[in-house]
Amino acid sequence: MYDDAYVTYLAHFLGTRDYFECHEILEERWKKETPLDRNSIWVAFIQLAVSLYHQRRGNHVGALRLIKKAKQKFHLHHTLIENFGLSKSEMLKTLDTLESNMQQKKAYQSFSLPIQDRCLTEQVRQKCFKWNCAFNSKSDLTNHYVVHKHILRHDT
């Protein structure tokens, strides 16, 4: 029912908390469907993950810039949010909270996306189980590879 790239994105977003990998997965997916549409909802999901990647690293300017862009795109595509198994009202509230936290330069905190479809939740849980990570886990802030992946990924 849901695109495998999207399920994988959610498993990284809510399981491994590897936001850089979220970006990589959905960028590939977006480029297959609408590579020239920079306002695509796929881009909104990418920007959401990248904003959290920046916030977790303490890059408040980059985080705020990207959450504003993501929020704008989610509002533009608000009629599609529920097609992705999410609660539209809760998703828009979450984006407001994230933006406020980033404006105030608050430290990163793990949070959950408002998945309302039980089938989607189960698909994401199963993928997390396969990867031996907990669904809705907290970010491991001591995992420097995940926190600084864009710098360290070429060193392995």
C-alpha positions as CSV (number, residue, x, y, z in Angstrom):
1,M,0.0,0.0,0.0
2,Y,2.8,2.4,0.8
3,D,5.9,3.1,-1.3
4,D,8.8,1.0,0.0
5,A,11.1,4.1,0.0
6,Y,8.6,5.9,2.2
7,V,8.4,3.0,4.7
8,T,12.2,2.8,4.7
9,Y,12.4,6.6,5.3
10,L,10.0,6.2,8.3
11,A,12.0,3.2,9.7
12,H,15.2,5.4,9.6
13,F,13.3,8.4,10.9
14,L,11.7,6.6,13.8
15,G,14.1,3.7,14.4
16,T,17.7,4.4,13.5
17,R,17.2,8.2,13.7
18,D,19.5,8.4,10.7
19,Y,18.2,11.6,9.1
20,F,20.9,11.7,6.6
21,E,19.9,8.3,5.3
22,C,16.2,9.6,5.2
23,H,17.4,12.3,2.9
24,E,19.3,9.8,0.6
25,I,16.4,7.4,0.3
26,L,13.7,9.9,-0.5
27,E,15.9,12.0,-2.8
28,E,16.3,9.0,-5.0
29,R,12.5,8.4,-4.8
30,W,11.7,12.0,-5.6
31,K,14.0,12.1,-8.6
32,K,12.3,9.1,-10.1
33,E,8.9,10.7,-9.9
34,T,9.2,14.5,-10.2
35,P,12.8,15.5,-10.3
36,L,12.1,19.1,-11.4
37,D,9.4,19.7,-8.8
38,R,11.2,21.3,-5.9
39,N,7.8,21.8,-4.2
40,S,7.0,18.1,-4.2
41,I,5.8,16.6,-0.9
42,W,8.8,14.2,-1.2
43,V,11.0,17.3,-0.9
44,A,9.0,18.3,2.2
45,F,9.8,15.0,3.9
46,I,13.5,15.3,2.8
47,Q,13.7,18.8,4.3
48,L,12.0,17.7,7.5
49,A,14.7,15.1,8.0
50,V,17.6,17.4,7.1
51,S,16.3,20.1,9.4
52,L,16.5,17.6,12.3
53,Y,19.9,16.5,11.1
54,H,21.1,20.1,11.4
55,Q,19.3,20.7,14.7
56,R,20.9,17.6,16.2
57,R,24.3,18.9,15.2
58,G,23.6,22.4,16.6
59,N,23.3,24.1,13.3
60,H,20.3,26.3,14.3
61,V,20.4,28.5,11.2
62,G,20.3,25.6,8.8
63,A,17.7,23.7,10.8
64,L,15.4,26.7,11.0
65,R,15.8,27.5,7.3
66,L,14.9,23.9,6.3
67,I,12.0,23.5,8.7
68,K,10.4,26.6,7.3
69,K,10.8,25.3,3.8
70,A,9.4,21.9,4.8
71,K,6.5,23.4,6.6
72,Q,5.6,25.5,3.6
73,K,5.6,22.5,1.3
74,F,3.5,20.4,3.8
75,H,1.0,23.2,3.9
76,L,1.0,23.4,0.1
77,H,0.3,19.6,0.0
78,H,-1.9,19.5,3.1
79,T,-4.5,17.4,1.2
80,L,-1.9,14.7,0.6
81,I,-0.6,14.3,4.2
82,E,-3.3,11.7,5.1
83,N,-2.4,9.7,2.0
84,F,1.0,9.1,3.7
85,G,-0.7,7.6,6.7
86,L,-0.3,10.6,8.9
87,S,-2.7,12.8,10.8
88,K,-2.9,16.1,9.0
89,S,-3.8,18.2,12.0
90,E,-1.1,16.5,14.2
91,M,1.5,16.8,11.5
92,L,0.9,20.5,11.0
93,K,1.0,21.0,14.8
94,T,4.3,19.1,15.0
95,L,5.8,21.3,12.3
96,D,4.8,24.4,14.3
97,T,6.4,23.0,17.4
98,L,9.6,22.1,15.6
99,E,9.8,25.5,14.0
100,S,9.2,27.2,17.4
101,N,11.9,25.0,19.1
102,M,14.4,25.8,16.3
103,Q,13.6,29.6,16.5
104,Q,14.4,29.4,20.2
105,K,17.6,27.4,19.5
106,K,16.4,24.5,21.7
107,A,18.5,21.4,21.7
108,Y,17.3,18.5,19.5
109,Q,14.8,16.0,21.0
110,S,13.6,12.9,19.4
111,F,9.9,12.9,18.5
112,S,7.3,10.8,16.7
113,L,5.5,11.4,13.5
114,P,1.8,11.2,13.9
115,I,1.2,8.0,12.0
116,Q,-2.5,7.2,12.1
117,D,-2.6,4.1,9.9
118,R,-2.0,0.9,11.9
119,C,-0.9,-1.0,8.7
120,L,1.8,1.6,8.1
121,T,2.9,1.4,11.7
122,E,3.2,-2.3,11.5
123,Q,5.3,-2.1,8.2
124,V,7.7,0.4,9.9
125,R,7.9,-1.8,13.0
126,Q,8.8,-4.8,11.0
127,K,11.5,-3.0,9.1
128,C,12.9,-1.7,12.4
129,F,12.8,-5.3,13.8
130,K,14.8,-6.5,10.8
131,W,17.4,-3.9,11.4
132,N,17.5,-4.7,15.1
133,C,16.5,-1.2,16.2
134,A,13.6,-0.1,18.3
135,F,10.6,1.6,16.7
136,N,10.1,5.1,18.1
137,S,13.5,4.9,19.8
138,K,15.4,8.0,21.0
139,S,18.4,9.3,19.0
140,D,21.7,8.0,20.3
141,L,23.5,11.3,20.5
142,T,26.8,9.4,21.2
143,N,26.7,7.8,17.8
144,H,29.0,10.2,16.0
145,Y,28.7,8.4,12.7
146,V,24.9,9.0,12.5
147,V,25.1,12.5,14.0
148,H,27.9,13.6,11.6
149,K,27.3,11.3,8.7
150,H,27.7,13.8,5.9
151,I,31.3,14.3,7.1
152,L,32.2,10.8,8.2
153,R,30.5,8.6,5.5
154,H,33.5,8.7,3.2
155,D,35.9,7.7,6.0
156,T,34.5,4.2,6.3
